Structures are given as structure tokens and as C-alpha cells.
Amino acid sequence: MRKRTHKTVSAKLNNIMIKNSLASISDVAIYPVISLTIFVAFFVLLGYMVFRADKKYIKHMEEMPLTDEVYQKD
């Protein structure tokens, strides 16, 4: 027989409390949809920006760590 520890009882009570709190919120099902929409929109926008970026600028930034050029701020 497995011995119940304070940690497992506390974790179960915490899970029950969270479920009850979420169940009391009206229209709680929309939050995962909103989160997924924001997540997908961010990465679609990021992909668009990457493909639209100036290739010469990307090449310059790619080679920067390998060169001995010294850049000074004015």
C-alpha cells in the first residue's frame, strides 16, 4: 500500500481548486483558442519577416562574428 504524503495530497487539492476556479469562469473555453491564435499569428508573422528580409543584410550579419572589423559607436 502506498503511503500518502503531504505533497501528493496538497497537489491533488491544488488541482481540484484550479479546476473549480476555471469552471466558475464563464466562457473559459475561449482562452485556449485565443492563445493558440496569438501563437500561430506570431510565428506566421515571424516567418513572413524572415523571408522578406534583405539578403545582403542577413549575409552581413552572418559573417560579422568571423571578421576582425571593429565597429565604433559615434
C-alpha positions in Angstrom: 0.0 0.0 0.0 1.4 3.4 -1.0 1.8 5.9 1.7 0.2 9.3 1.1 2.5 12.2 1.7 1.6 15.8 2.3 2.9 16.6 -1.1 0.6 14.4 -3.0 -2.5 15.4 -1.0 -1.6 19.1 -1.4 -1.0 18.7 -5.2 -4.4 16.9 -5.6 -6.2 19.7 -3.6 -4.4 22.3 -5.7 -5.6 20.6 -8.9 -9.2 20.4 -7.6 -9.1 24.1 -6.6 -7.8 25.1 -10.0 -10.4 23.1 -11.8 -13.2 24.6 -9.7 -11.9 28.1 -10.2 -11.7 27.6 -14.0 -15.2 26.0 -14.1 -16.7 29.1 -12.4 -15.4 31.4 -15.1 -17.9 31.9 -17.8 -16.8 31.2 -21.4 -13.4 29.8 -20.2 -13.1 27.7 -23.3 -12.3 30.7 -25.5 -9.0 31.3 -23.7 -7.1 28.4 -25.3 -8.4 29.4 -28.7 -7.2 32.9 -28.2 -3.8 31.7 -27.0 -3.4 29.4 -30.0 -4.4 32.1 -32.4 -1.8 34.5 -30.9 0.9 31.8 -31.0 0.2 30.9 -34.7 -0.1 34.6 -35.7 3.2 35.4 -34.1 5.1 32.6 -35.9 3.4 33.3 -39.2 4.4 37.0 -38.9 8.0 36.0 -37.9 8.2 33.7 -40.9 7.0 36.4 -43.2 9.6 38.8 -41.8 12.4 36.3 -42.3 11.5 35.6 -45.9 11.1 39.3 -46.7 14.4 40.4 -45.0 17.1 41.9 -47.1 19.5 39.1 -48.1 22.6 41.4 -48.1 21.9 42.4 -44.5 21.4 38.8 -43.4 24.7 37.8 -45.2 26.5 40.8 -43.5 25.2 39.8 -40.0 26.1 36.1 -40.7 29.7 37.0 -41.4 30.1 39.6 -38.6 31.4 37.2 -35.9 34.1 35.8 -38.3 35.6 39.2 -39.3 38.0 41.3 -37.4 36.2 44.6 -38.2 35.9 46.9 -35.3 32.6 48.8 -35.0 32.6 52.0 -33.0 29.6 53.9 -31.9 29.7 57.6 -32.7 
